[in-house]
Amino acid sequence: MTVHPDRAALFVVDVQNDFLDGGALAVPRGNEVIDPINQLMPRFRHVWASKDWHPSQTVHFEKWPVHCVRGTHGARFPETLDVLHIQKVFLKGTGNTDDGYSAFEATNEDLEFYLRKHHIDQLVVVGLATDYCVLSTALDAARLGFETFVVREAVRAVNLQPDDEKQAFERMRAAGVHLLQMSDILNLQT
């Protein structure tokens, strides 16, 4: 259960203004993921990210408040996120009929192909939200055969129900996803 930075990518899920304090669909304590993610990024040769990139009209907004509409301030990364480390952004939820929870549903690039092309067999997932897009991305990564890790201090949950985060972690664990602490990566020799 060791992350090997030479064969791992850090994947930042949906750390966008609309999911942060004051955003259209703010994740409680969502801002707390930014500092841990900024600390983790320099540890990886490959740092990629996803964004919700919704059209203004989509069935997705029948379930959720309007958020992360492409090209808006809400869809941007926050200024406090060290975006200089992010080498590739995968856009999801781009159609008017799809939710795009998993980064593997990105429409501008095939994430699975991209990982294999770069000889990545480990994916370290961080970001928002634990019980939706982080969960979906981690489960898809594990299902596709990537050794998958989620860093607890670098994710936060929506928790529509009080135990949604706990259930999300249990689903990930059952699928073979490893749950890590920041120290598990920061203590690695690079």
DOVEXKOL-188746 format. One record per atom (N, C-alpha, C): x, y, z; residue in three letters. Coordinates in steps of 0.001 Angstrom, whole numbers, plus 524288, in hexadecimal, padded with zeros to 5 digits. Each point is the difference from the previous one (the first is absolute). Example, Ala and Ser with C-alpha at 12.3 -4.5 7.8 and 13.67 -1.06 7.14 Angstrom:
DOVEXKOL-188746
833867E9C681E78ALA 7FC86804A680000ALA 80384804B080000ALA 7FEA28041A7FD30SER 80334804A68003CSER 7FCFE80442802DASER 
***
This chain:
DOVEXKOL-188746
8033B7FB5480000MET 7FCC5804AC80000MET 80363804E680000MET 803FD8000C7FCD3THR 803818047C7FFBBTHR 7FF3B802DA7FADDTHR 7FFC98052080052VAL 7FFC28032C7FB48VAL 80581800837FDD5VAL 8008D7FEFF7FAF3HIS 805038008C7FD53HIS 7FF92804BF7FC6BHIS 802438046F80188PRO 7FF4E804D07FCFAPRO 8018A7FF8D7FA42PRO 8038A7FC5D7FEABASP 801947FF6A7FA88ASP 7FBCC7FD5B7FCB9ASP 7FC627FD2780260ARG 7FBD97FD717FCFCARG 7FA908018E801CDARG 7FFB680452802E6ALA 7FB07801EB801FBALA 7FED68056C7FDD6ALA 7FAFF8012D7FF9CALA 7FE4A805527FEC3ALA 7FC9C801E880481ALA 80090804F380145LEU 7FC7D80282803B4LEU 7FB838023B7FCCELEU 7FB407FEA780184PHE 7FB74801CD7FD11PHE 7FC8E8035A80382PHE 7FF6F804F87FE88VAL 7FD12803DE8030AVAL 7FA85800687FDB5VAL 7FC217FE41802FAVAL 7FA9F7FFD67FE1CVAL 7FD13805038017FVAL 7FE77802FE7FC1EASP 7FC048041C80075ASP 800DB804008045FASP 804C6801BA800BEVAL 800E480438803C7VAL 7FEF7805197FD0EVAL 7FB098017D7FFE9GLN 7FE238046E7FCF8GLN 7FD07803C48038CGLN 7FFDC804EB7FE71ASN 7FDAC804058034EASN 7FA6E7FEC2801BCASN 7FCCF7FDC77FC9CASP 7FA947FEF88017AASP 7FF787FBDA80443ASP 804157FCDA800D3PHE 7FFD27FBFC80415PHE 80291801DB80513PHE 801DC804D980016LEU 802BA8021780491LEU 7FC7C803E3802DBLEU 801B9801C980480ASP 7FCEC803A880328ASP 7FDE58046C7FCA8ASP 7FAED800ED80060GLY 7FD888042F7FD08GLY 7FE7C7FE7F7FA7CGLY 8015D7FB437FE58GLY 7FEB87FE317FABDGLY 7FA617FE2A7FF91GLY 7FE527FF327FB2FALA 7FA947FE877FEF2ALA 7FE857FAB68025BALA 803CB7FC858008ELEU 7FF0A7FAC78022DLEU 804837FEAE803B1LEU 800B080354803DBALA 804827FF9280388ALA 7FFEB7FAEB80315ALA 8046B7FD527FFFAVAL 800CC7FB5480332VAL 801AB801E880569VAL 7FD537FE4480427PRO 80197801C480537PRO 805D77FF13800F1PRO 802AC80415801A2ARG 8059C7FFD48011FARG 8033F7FE947FB21ARG 7FDC6800EA7FB75GLY 802BC7FEB37FB26GLY 80530802D17FF63GLY 8004E804CC801F2ASN 804E0802FB7FF98ASN 804897FD4F802C6ASN 7FEC87FC9B803C2GLU 8041E7FD6A80303GLU 8034B7FC377FCCAGLU 7FE517FEA27FB4FVAL 8031F7FC5E7FCCFVAL 80478802BB7FD2DVAL 7FFBE8052A7FF80ILE 803BC802C57FCA7ILE 8058D7FFA380217ILE 800E080123804F1ASP 805547FFC88021BASP 8025A7FA807FFA6ASP 7FD2A7FBEE80196PRO 802407FAC17FF5DPRO 8014D7FEB27FA4EPRO 7FC92801757FC6FILE 8010A7FEDF7FA7BILE 804DA802F97FE2BILE 8006F804F380185ASN 804AB803067FE8AASN 804FA7FD848021FASN 7FFB47FDA7804AAGLN 804907FD5680237GLN 8014B7FB037FD04GLN 7FBFF7FD4A7FE16LEU 800DB7FB017FD54LEU 8020A800AD7FA6FLEU 7FE52803F97FD4EMET 80136800817FA6AMET 805D07FFA77FEAFMET 8037A80295802E5PRO 8058C7FFB17FE8BPRO 802527FA8480096PRO 7FD487FC7A80298ARG 801EF7FAAF800CCARG 7FF3B7FC807FB3FARG 7FD17801D37FC1DPHE 7FE9B7FCB87FB87PHE 801F9802517FAEFPHE 801DD7FCA47FC97ARG 801A6801A87FACBARG 7FB45801507FCA8ARG 7FBAC7FD1E800D4HIS 7FB39800CF7FD03HIS 7FBB7801E6803ADHIS 7FE03804B37FEEBVAL 7FB9F8022C802F7VAL 7FBDB801A17FC0BVAL 7FB8A7FD798004CTRP 7FBB4801157FC6DTRP 7FB358015D80338TRP 7FC26802457FD86ALA 7FB5A801B1802D6ALA 7FB2E7FF637FC8EALA 7FB827FFE780298SER 7FB0D8001D7FD26SER 7FD09804E480184SER 7FC808017A7FC73LYS 7FC658044C80107LYS 7FA997FE5E7FE2ALYS 7FC09801528031DASP 7FABC8001A7FDE9ASP 7FFF4804797FC0FASP 7FDAE7FF0D7FB7BTRP 80021803E67FBCETRP 7FAB57FFD67FD3DTRP 7FC008017380313HIS 7FAA57FF427FE39HIS 7FE3A8042B7FC26HIS 7FC907FE847FC55PRO 7FD5B803FE7FCE0PRO 7FBFF802CD8037APRO 7FDF2804517FE3ASER 7FC4F802EA80342SER 7FAD27FD1D800A5SER 7FEBA7FC9D7FC4AGLN 7FB3A7FCD080055GLN 8018F7FA438000EGLN 7FEB57FD4280427THR 801437FA7580066THR 7FC577FD62803E6THR 7FEE37FB117FF0FVAL 7FCAC7FD1E803B0VAL 802997FF9680559VAL 80519800A380024HIS 802D77FFCD804F6HIS 7FDD480417803D1HIS 7FE388046D7FDF2PHE 7FE098042C80358PHE 7FA697FF05801DFPHE 7FDBE7FB9B7FE72GLU 7FB0C7FE638025EGLU 800FC7FD8980556GLU 804D57FE1C800D6LYS 8016E7FD82804FELYS 802FF803AB80392LYS 802E7803987FDAFTRP 8039280360802E8TRP 7FF1B805A67FE77TRP 80156803BA8037EPRO 7FFE5805857FE6DPRO 803C2800EA7FB6APRO 7FEF7803FD7FCF1VAL 8036D801527FB99VAL 80579801138021AVAL 803E77FD4F7FDB5HIS 8056A80092801D6HIS 803C77FEAE7FB9DHIS 804AC8021880061CYS 804587FEB77FC74CYS 7FE618003D7FA41CYS 7FD3A804247FEA6VAL 7FEA2800D17FA84VAL 804F2801BD7FD2CVAL 801317FD507FBC2ARG 804F3800EB7FD36ARG 800F8805CB7FF07ARG 804DD8019080108GLY 8019E8055E7FF07GLY 7FEAD803E18044AGLY 7FD307FE4380413THR 7FE94803A280432THR 804087FFE480463THR 7FFAF803F580368HIS 8036E8003580491HIS 7FF587FB0E80354HIS 7FB3D7FE2780096GLY 7FEFD7FB5F80330GLY 8029F7FB1E7FDFCGLY 800FF7FFC47FAF5ALA 8027A7FB637FDB0ALA 805F38002F80049ALA 80228804838016FARG 805B58008D8002EARG 802467FD88804F0ARG 805137FECE7FFACPHE 802DF7FE78804B2PHE 80083804D780375PHE 800147FF458052CPRO 800CC8048580366PRO 80599802057FF88PRO 800AF8050380114GLU 80531802647FFA0GLU 803D87FD97803DAGLU 7FE0A7FDC08043ETHR 8036A7FDBC80401THR 8020C7FA977FE87THR 7FDE77FD9D7FBEBLEU 801E77FAE67FE3ALEU 804BB800DA7FC81LEU 804327FD2F80109ASP 804E5800A67FD19ASP 7FF937FD5D7FAA9ASP 7FD5F802A17FC70VAL 7FEC77FDAC7FAE6VAL 804CB7FF447FC8BVAL 804698025A8015ELEU 804B67FF557FCCELEU 801BE7FA4F7FFC8LEU 7FE707FCE9803E7HIS 801687FA708000AHIS 7FC4F7FCA57FCAFHIS 7FB6F802147FEB2ILE 7FC127FCEF7FD22ILE 8014E8001B7FA31ILE 8012B7FB5B7FDECGLN 801D37FFA57FA99GLN 7FB9D7FEF47FC15GLN 7FBAD7FDC7801D7LYS 7FBBA7FE997FC72LYS 7FAE580056802FELYS 7FBF4802287FD6AVAL 7FAD68006A80264VAL 7FC1B7FCE27FCC5VAL 7FD207FCAE8029APHE 7FC0D7FCA97FD9EPHE 7FAA18025780127PHE 7FD08801287FBE8LEU 7FAF18029880087LEU 7FB9D7FBFD7FFD1LEU 7FC6780062803C7LYS 7FBC57FC2D8005BLYS 7FACB802B0800E9LYS 7FBBD7FD0C7FF00GLY 7FAD48024D80068GLY 7FF0B8040A7FBC9GLY 802717FF3B7FB79THR 7FFF2803F67FBE4THR 7FB1E7FFD17FC94THR 7FD1B7FBB080037GLY 7FB487FF917FCD2GLY 7FB39801B180310GLY 7FB848001A7FD59ASN 7FB4F8019F802CBASN 7FCF07FB6480231ASN 8022E7FB437FF79THR 7FD3D7FB7080214THR 803507FCC0803BFTHR 804D1801B480107ASP 803627FCD380357ASP 80165802E680501ASP 800EE7FCEF8041BASP 801858023C80502ASP 805DD800E18004EASP 8030B7FC517FDF2GLY 805A7800978000FGLY 8024D7FFE98056EGLY 7FE5B7FC468033ETYR 802477FFA28053DTYR 805AE7FE1B7FFC7TYR 801077FBF57FCFASER 805427FDC77FFC3SER 8035F802DA7FC06SER 804EE800E480162ALA 803A8802527FC4AALA 800E07FC757FB4EALA 7FEB67FAFF80092PHE 8007F7FC697FB96PHE 7FBAB800E87FBFBPHE 7FC52803788013BGLU 7FBEB8018E7FC4AGLU 801738050B7FD23GLU 804BA801DB800AAALA 801AF804DC7FD69ALA 7FF2F7FF877FA1FALA 7FEA3804557FD9DTHR 7FEE57FFEB7FA64THR 80453802637FCAFTHR 8038A802EF8025BASN 80431802667FCEBASN 804C07FC777FF80ASN 8003B7FBE58032AGLU 8047D7FC697FFFFGLU 7FE417FAF8802ACGLU 8023D7FBA57FE5DASP 7FEC97FAEE80254ASP 803E47FF1480470ASP 7FE238006B804DCLEU 8037A7FFA08047ELEU 802B37FAB28004ELEU 7FD267FBCD7FF0FGLU 8027B7FAD58003BGLU 8046D7FFA57FC01GLU 7FEFC8019F7FB3BPHE 804047FFE87FBEEPHE 804A38036780198PHE 7FEE48049380229TYR 80414803AD80187TYR 803847FDA98043ATYR 7FD9A7FD6E803D1LEU 803067FD718042BLEU 8038B7FBC37FDB9LEU 7FDCC7FCBD7FCA3ARG 8030D7FBAC7FDC3ARG 80453802067FC69ARG 7FED58041F7FD16LYS 803E28025C7FC80LYS 804BF801F680312LYS 7FF15801E3804BFHIS 804368020380344HIS 802227FBE8803D2HIS 7FE7C7FB117FF34HIS 801EF7FB9C80332HIS 7FEE0800C8805CDHIS 7FB4C8020080115ILE 7FE48800E08055DILE 7FC917FB688019DILE 801617FD728044DASP 7FC9A7FBCE801ECASP 7FDED801098057CASP 80153804948022AGLN 7FDEC801A080512GLN 7FD928056C7FF70GLN 7FB628009F80249LEU 7FD608050A7FFDCLEU 7FED1801A980598LEU 801EE8049180176VAL 7FF0F8023680532VAL 7FBE9804487FF47VAL 7FB637FF2C80244VAL 7FB87803647FF17VAL 7FF258039C804B2VAL 7FF53805007FEDBVAL 7FEE3803FB803F7VAL 7FBDA803A07FDC0VAL 7FD848032F80354GLY 7FC6B803F17FE09GLY 7FA807FF8E80222GLY 7FC3C801757FCA8LEU 7FA8B800838019ELEU 7FC5B7FD2F7FC33LEU 7FC057FDDB801DAALA 7FE9C7FEF98056EALA 8007C7FA23800F6ALA 801767FEA7804B9THR 801137FA908016DTHR 7FB9D7FC547FE68THR 7FB27801B5800D7ASP 7FB807FC967FF42ASP 7FDA6800417FA7EASP 8026F802E47FC79TYR 7FE1A800437FA9ETYR 804797FF397FC21TYR 80285804367FE67CYS 803D67FF9A7FBC4CYS 8050B7FD4E801A0CYS 801C5800BD804D1VAL 8049B7FD1F801DFVAL 7FEB47FA308002FVAL 7FB7E7FEB380236LEU 7FE527FA8980052LEU 7FFB47FD927FA90LEU 7FD48802827FC6DSER 7FF537FDD47FABCSER 8052F7FF597FD27SER 80373803D880080THR 805187FFB77FD6CTHR 8034A7FB968024FTHR 800177FF9880531ALA 8031D7FBEB80294ALA 7FDE07FA937FEB0ALA 7FAD67FF5A8000ALEU 7FDBD7FADD7FEBELEU 8012E7FE807FA5DLEU 7FF95803B47FC60ASP 801367FECD7FA86ASP 805C27FEA57FF57ASP 80370802E08029FALA 8059B7FEDC7FF9CALA 801257FA7A801E5ALA 7FDCC7FE8B80471ALA 800DD7FABD8021FALA 7FDC07FBDE7FC59ALA 7FB56800FA7FDF5ARG 7FD737FC417FC73ARG 803407FF2E7FB11ARG 802B5804167FE4CLEU 803327FFA97FB40LEU 805777FDCC80104LEU 8010B7FE8D804E1GLY 804EA7FD638013EGLY 8045D80376801EBGLY 7FEF0804EF80105PHE 803FE8037980224PHE 8000D7FF6A805F0PHE 804B07FFC180245GLU 8004E8000E805B0GLU 7FE7A80589801A4GLU 7FBFD8005F80331THR 7FD8E8050B80104THR 8005980168805C3THR 80134804F4800F9PHE 800A68020E80544PHE 7FCB6804EF80089PHE 7FDD8800DE8049BVAL 7FD56804E680141VAL 802708020E80501VAL 80177804FF7FFF7VAL 802848026B80483VAL 7FBC5802B380341VAL 7FF167FE01804ACARG 7FBA3801CC80344ARG 80005805DE80116ARG 804858023F80131GLU 80033805948014EGLU 7FF17803787FB3AGLU 800247FDC37FB5FALA 7FF9D803107FB35ALA 7FADD7FF217FD21ALA 7FC047FE11802D1VAL 7FAC27FF677FDD8VAL 7FC07801ED8040AVAL 7FB86801BC7FE20ARG 7FBA5801818035FARG 7FAF37FE3A7FD65ARG 7FC097FEF88033EALA 7FB087FDE07FE15ALA 7FB9B803F580041ALA 7FC167FF3B7FCA5VAL 7FB3A8031180027VAL 7FCC67FE71804CCVAL 7FF847FAD8800DFASN 7FD027FDEE80473ASN 7FA51801D880007ASN 7FD377FEF37FBABLEU 7FA628010A80008LEU 7FD667FCE380461LEU 801EF7FB47800E6GLN 7FE957FCDA80490GLN 804D77FFE380382GLN 7FF42800038052BPRO 80475800918038BPRO 8046C7FC0D7FF47PRO 7FEC17FB417FE2CASP 804267FC0C7FF93ASP 801AC7FEFF7FA5BASP 7FEE3803A57FC69ASP 801727FF327FA82ASP 805E87FF5F7FF49ASP 8031280339802C5GLU 805AB7FF867FF7CGLU 801E17FAB1801F1GLU 7FE057FE5D80478LYS 801837FAED8022DLYS 7FEA27FB9C7FC33LYS 7FB56800437FDC2GLN 7FE717FC027FC34GLN 803608002A7FB18GLN 80174804B17FE51ALA 803628007A7FB62ALA 805497FD7280108ALA 802488010D804A0PHE 804FF7FD8480151PHE 7FF667FA148003EPHE 7FBB67FE1580217GLU 7FF1B7FA5480048GLU 7FF867FDA87FA91GLU 7FD38802AA7FC77ARG 7FF8C7FE127FA98ARG 805527FFE27FD50ARG 8032180406800E5MET 80538800257FDA7MET 803567FB8980216MET 7FFFC7FF628051BARG 803207FBDE80276ARG 7FE607FAA07FDEBARG 7FAEB7FF217FF89ALA 7FE007FB007FE08ALA 801AC7FF037FA5FALA 800E5804317FD08ALA 801AA7FF847FA8BALA 805EC7FF977FF77ALA 802CA800188046BGLY 805AE7FF7B7FFD6GLY 802F4805237FFF1GLY 7FD3D80452800CCVAL 802938051B80036VAL 802A18009080558VAL 804D7801D97FFF3HIS 802EC800CC804E1HIS 7FF068058280205HIS 7FEB980078804FCLEU 7FF3D8051480275LEU 804FD80172802DFLEU 8022F804787FE90LEU 8050B801B280219LEU 7FF71804E48034ALEU 8040C801088030BGLN 800A7804F3802BAGLN 8041B803257FCF5GLN 8000780507800C0MET 803ED803577FD78MET 8057E7FE1280117MET 800FA7FE74804CBSER 805487FE5980188SER 801D57FB507FCDESER 7FC587FCB27FE33ASP 801877FB707FCE9ASP 802C18019F7FAFAASP 7FEB5804947FE00ILE 8027D801DE7FB30ILE 8046C803D280134ILE 7FF2280383803B6LEU 80404803E980124LEU 804F77FD918022DLEU 7FF947FB548025AASN 804947FD5580225ASN 802D57FCA77FC00ASN 7FDDB7FF997FB3DLEU 8028C7FCE87FBF0LEU 8050E8029D7FE3ELEU 803CD7FCDE7FEB8GLN 804D4802147FDB3GLN 7FEE9801267FA45GLN 80163804A77FE3ETHR 7FF1C801517FA71THR 805228009B7FD2BTHR 
***
